[in-house]
């Protein structure tokens, strides 16, 4: 399996076959191009993309408070590779990606910790950072829900999380997923910031505390 989890080449038949053998039922990829906001064209079109793997929940029939590690170590790296390959393909490689995020939605027969097990450990997060050439902690959303809902995935800069210009969200529709015994795992990325960022930056903000209220009230 190690040969499948290196590099940033396009998705391979072998990787997809491996994912299917591990319980992946569907792979969904979508993108949008944001060209204007507030009636003003963006300096350049901003492409935002999501990749979703719908996978059988391996813990559905386990006893309460069961250990999650074995399945996490086996599944999460493959899903990370599967999803990032698709983001790299849609966004033109790691150089075309500036912001990223992740999410997981577990079906109603599972528990919220099952969603976390597939995105909140190094077996997923470290690989997403490596493949997309990021260094930031990845912002996230997780939930338990019926099939065919939506989830709003937060994103921020892949190497400078404090860069406020890249705080954004991407709505992902989960068509026919997740079934009660499934988990939908999502990776998302953007080629740029919001169209017209102009609210400063956390690294250059002046010190602000509740003392500012005295000046506003006077």
N, C-alpha and C positions, 0 to 999 in steps of 0.2 A: 504493500500500500504506500510505502514512503515515496516511491517514484511518482505517484499520482498527486502527492501533496507538496510538490515543489514547483517553482516557476510561476509564471503568470500567463501561460498559453491559454487559448480558447478552450471551452469545455470539450472533453474527449468522450468518445463512446465508452471507453473503459471506465472512466469516472462515473458516468451516468449509470452504467450497469452495476457498479459497486453500490452506488446510492440506492438503486432499486432493490438490490439484495438486502440492504439494511432497513428497508421499509418505506422508502420515499415513494409516494403515490403520484404526486404532481409537482412540476416545477414551473413557476410562473415568473415572467419577466415583463416589466412595463417601464416606460419612460415618458417624460413630458419635457417640452422645451418652453421655458418662460422667456418671452420676448419683450414684454412691457409690463409696467405696473403703474397705477395711478395716471394712466393716459400718456406716460412717457416711456419711450423705448429704452430698454436696458442697453448699456454700453456694448454688450455682446449677449447673444442668447445663452441662457443658463439651462443646461440639461440636468434633470434629476431623474434618478432611476431606482427601481426596487427589484429585488430578486427574492422569490419565496420558494421554500421547499416544504411541502406538506408531507409529514412523516408519521408513520404509525407510532403511537405513544408506547414505548417499551415497558412503562411502569404501570399501565392501567390496572393490571391484575395483581400487582404486588401488594403485600401487606402494608398497613399504615406505618409511616415513619421508616420505610425501607431505605436502604443505602442506594444512592444514585450514581456512584462513581463509575462503576463498570460500564454501564451503557453510555454515560457521558463521554468517557475516554474513547469509546468505540465510534460513536455517532458524530459528536460535535466537530471533530477535525474534517471529516468528509463533507459535512454540510457547509462548513466554512469555505472550503475549497470550491465546492459546487456553486455557491452563491457569488463569491467574489470573482470567479471566472466570468460569470455572466455580467456583472457590473463592469469589469474591465473591458469586455467586448463592447458593451453599449456606450461606454464613456471614453473609449479610445485609449485605454491603458492607464496605469497609475498616475502618469503625468497629467492626465485629464481630470483627475479627481482632487477636489479641495476639501470636501466635507463628507462625513460619514455618520451612520447611525445603525441601530439594530433593534429588533423586536422579536417577540414570540407570543403566540396566542395558543393556549392549550384548550382542547375540547372539554365539554362539561363533565366527562367521566374522569378527567384528570384533576390534578391540583396545580396551583400556581407555581409551586416549586419545580414541577416538571418543565414548565416553560423556562424558568431560570436555569435549570440544569443544562440546557442546551445553548444558552447565550451568555451566562454570567461567570464562566470559568475560563482559564487560559486556553483550554482546548478549543474554544471558539474565538474568543476575543483576541488572543495573541496572534492567531493565524490570520484573522481579518486585517489586523494592523499590518502584519508582515506583507500580505499579498497586495494591499492597497497602499503600502509604503507610508503608513501613518505612525504616530507616536502617542497621540492623545488617548486617554481613556475614552471609550466609545459610549456616547449617551444612548439611552434605551427606553423602551416601553415594553410592558408585559401585561397579559390579561388572561382571563378564562372567559370563553364566549361560545355561543352557537355559531354554526357555519353561516357564511355569506354576509358577514359584517365588514366593518372597516376598522382600521387602526391608524392612528396618527403617529408617525415615526419621527422623533426629533433628530436633528443632525447638527453637528458643529464642526469646526475646522479640524482636520485630521492631524495636524501637528501643533496647532496653537489654540487649545480649547477656549482660552480667554478672549479670542478674537470675536467680538460681538457681531461683526458684520456677517458672519457665517451661521448665526443662530437661525434655524429655519425648520420647517416640518414638511413632511410628505405624507399625504393620505394614500393608504394602500387598501384596495378592496380585495377581500379574500373570498373569491367566488368558490362556492361549494367546499369551503374549508374553514376551520378544521372540523371534521366529523368528531363525534363524542370521544372516540378513542384515538385521536390524532393531535399533533402539534404542528402549527404553521410557524416556521422560522424565517425571519426576514432580515436581509441586509439591504441598506440603502446608501446612496451616495449622490453627491452633487458636483457639478463642474465648477461651481462658483458660489458667490455670496448671494444674499438677497439682491434684487435688482438695483436698488438705490440706497445703500447703507449710509447713514449719516447720524448715528447716535453715539459716536465716540467708541472708545475701546477700554476695556477693564485695565489694561496695562498702563494707560495714560490718564485715567480718571483722577480728578482732584479728590481729596479725602471728603467724604460725606457722612454725616451722622445725624442723629435726631436734632442736633443743635440748629440745623437749617430751618426747622419749623418756626423758630423764634423770629427769624427774619421775614418769613412769609406771613406770619400773623401780625406783625407790627405795622 
